[in-house]
Amino acid sequence: MRISTSLALVSLVATQPAWAAQSYTPAPVAVAPAAPQAVILSAPTESVLRSGTEVPLIMAESITTGGKKLRVGQRIRLQVASPVMLGTSVVIPAGSMAEGEITDVRNKGMWGKSGRIEARVLNVRVGDRSIRLSGTFDDKGVTGTAAVVGAVLLLPVAGFFMTGTSANIPAGSGVKAFLDEDLRIASR
């Protein structure tokens, strides 16, 4: 009986259809196209001149510690040296008047002490608008320390009469200033 069972099994395998003997390969699965990605468009560019943009200025007047008339808090006049542009548009025209303020003054003095001026930029006027600026500038005269030391060696009282030089910022001197606020420019 054993032989007949084995023959029946062999005949069963031999009579299977041809497709059953082949290895199974799964049919390719159709992949749905990916959903379109959201396209992120950049926000429309604003016409904004950003805070920190350089505004080149020049001194419209000379200031000096020479006459001992300069005082802390005194206002000084400056002028825009070249136009400040945004693209092809002039935002701050050359020649616009700006204002600064003296923050520290030291007059020249005895024993070779030199003069010193420190100031800050406050604003610039464009039409009827005042635009805030930032920036500082200064000047220091030359100390007379070497001359004082030499004079004191020869005549001790001489140092009392030796002075340094006055601080001086002449008209036309360059001053760096920066916008202290964002400026939104109206479209035309």
C-alpha positions in Angstrom: 0.0 0.0 0.0 2.9 2.2 0.6 3.9 2.0 -3.0 0.5 2.9 -4.3 0.3 6.0 -2.0 3.6 7.2 -3.3 2.6 6.7 -6.9 -0.7 8.5 -6.3 1.3 11.4 -4.8 3.7 11.5 -7.7 0.9 11.4 -10.2 -0.9 14.2 -8.4 2.2 16.4 -8.6 2.8 15.5 -12.2 -0.8 16.4 -13.2 -0.7 19.9 -11.6 -1.1 22.7 -14.1 2.1 24.3 -15.4 1.3 27.6 -13.5 1.4 25.8 -10.2 4.9 24.7 -10.7 6.2 28.1 -11.4 7.5 30.3 -8.5 5.1 33.0 -7.4 6.1 36.5 -8.3 3.8 39.2 -6.9 2.4 41.6 -9.4 3.8 45.1 -9.2 1.6 47.2 -6.9 0.6 50.5 -8.5 1.8 53.3 -6.2 -0.4 56.3 -6.1 1.4 59.5 -7.0 2.5 61.4 -3.9 0.2 64.2 -2.9 1.6 67.5 -4.2 3.8 69.3 -1.7 2.6 72.6 -0.5 4.5 75.3 -2.4 5.6 77.9 0.1 6.0 81.2 -1.6 8.1 83.8 0.1 6.1 86.7 1.5 6.0 89.6 -0.9 9.1 91.7 -0.3 8.3 94.8 1.6 9.9 98.0 0.8 11.8 98.4 4.1 15.1 100.0 4.8 16.3 98.1 7.8 17.6 99.4 11.1 21.4 99.4 11.0 21.7 100.7 7.5 24.7 103.0 7.2 24.0 106.7 6.7 27.2 108.6 5.8 27.3 112.1 7.3 29.7 115.0 7.3 30.1 117.8 9.9 28.2 121.0 8.8 30.1 123.0 11.3 33.4 122.9 13.2 33.5 122.1 16.9 36.5 122.6 19.2 37.4 122.7 22.8 39.7 125.7 22.0 37.4 128.5 23.1 36.0 126.6 26.1 32.5 127.3 24.8 31.5 123.7 24.0 29.0 122.2 26.5 27.5 118.8 27.2 24.0 118.6 25.6 24.8 121.2 23.0 23.3 120.4 19.6 25.5 120.2 16.5 24.6 120.2 12.8 25.6 117.5 10.4 24.6 116.7 6.8 24.0 113.5 4.7 27.1 113.1 2.6 25.6 110.7 -0.1 22.1 109.5 -0.8 20.8 106.4 1.1 19.1 104.2 -1.5 16.7 101.2 -1.4 17.0 99.6 -4.8 16.8 102.5 -7.3 14.8 104.8 -4.9 16.4 107.5 -2.9 15.2 107.2 0.7 17.4 109.9 2.3 18.7 112.4 -0.1 22.3 113.8 0.1 22.3 117.2 1.8 19.5 116.3 4.3 20.2 118.0 7.6 21.1 115.8 10.6 21.5 116.6 14.3 24.0 115.4 16.9 24.6 116.1 20.5 27.8 116.7 22.6 28.0 114.0 25.3 31.3 114.8 26.9 33.8 117.7 26.8 37.1 118.1 28.5 39.1 121.3 27.8 42.9 121.2 27.5 44.6 122.0 30.8 47.8 122.3 32.8 50.4 119.5 33.0 49.9 118.6 29.4 46.2 117.6 29.6 44.7 117.4 26.1 41.1 118.4 25.1 38.5 115.8 24.3 35.1 115.9 22.5 32.6 113.0 22.5 29.3 113.2 20.6 26.4 111.1 19.3 24.2 111.3 16.2 20.5 111.8 17.0 18.4 112.1 13.8 18.1 113.2 10.2 15.2 115.3 8.7 13.6 114.1 5.5 10.8 116.4 4.5 8.7 116.8 7.6 9.8 113.5 9.2 12.6 113.0 11.8 14.3 109.7 11.4 16.2 108.3 14.4 19.9 107.6 13.9 22.6 106.1 16.1 26.4 106.4 16.1 29.1 108.1 18.1 32.2 110.1 17.2 35.0 111.8 19.1 38.3 113.6 18.9 41.1 113.9 21.4 43.9 116.5 21.3 47.5 115.6 21.6 48.8 115.3 25.1 51.9 117.3 26.1 53.2 114.7 28.4 56.7 114.4 26.9 57.1 118.1 26.8 55.9 118.4 30.4 58.4 115.7 31.6 61.2 117.4 29.8 60.3 120.8 31.1 59.9 119.5 34.7 63.4 118.1 34.6 64.8 121.5 33.7 62.5 123.7 35.7 59.9 122.0 38.0 57.4 124.8 37.8 57.3 124.7 34.0 54.9 121.7 33.9 52.3 123.9 35.5 52.2 126.1 32.4 52.4 123.3 29.7 49.1 122.3 28.1 48.1 119.7 25.6 46.2 120.6 22.4 42.5 121.2 22.0 40.2 118.7 20.4 38.9 119.8 17.0 36.4 118.3 14.6 36.4 120.5 11.4 33.5 121.1 9.1 33.4 118.5 6.4 34.8 115.6 8.5 33.1 112.3 7.9 30.9 110.7 10.5 29.3 107.2 10.4 25.7 106.9 11.5 23.2 104.1 11.3 19.4 103.9 11.0 18.0 103.3 14.5 14.6 102.2 13.1 13.1 100.3 10.1 11.8 102.7 7.4 8.8 101.5 5.5 8.8 103.0 2.0 5.5 103.8 0.4 5.0 102.2 -3.1 4.4 104.6 -5.9 
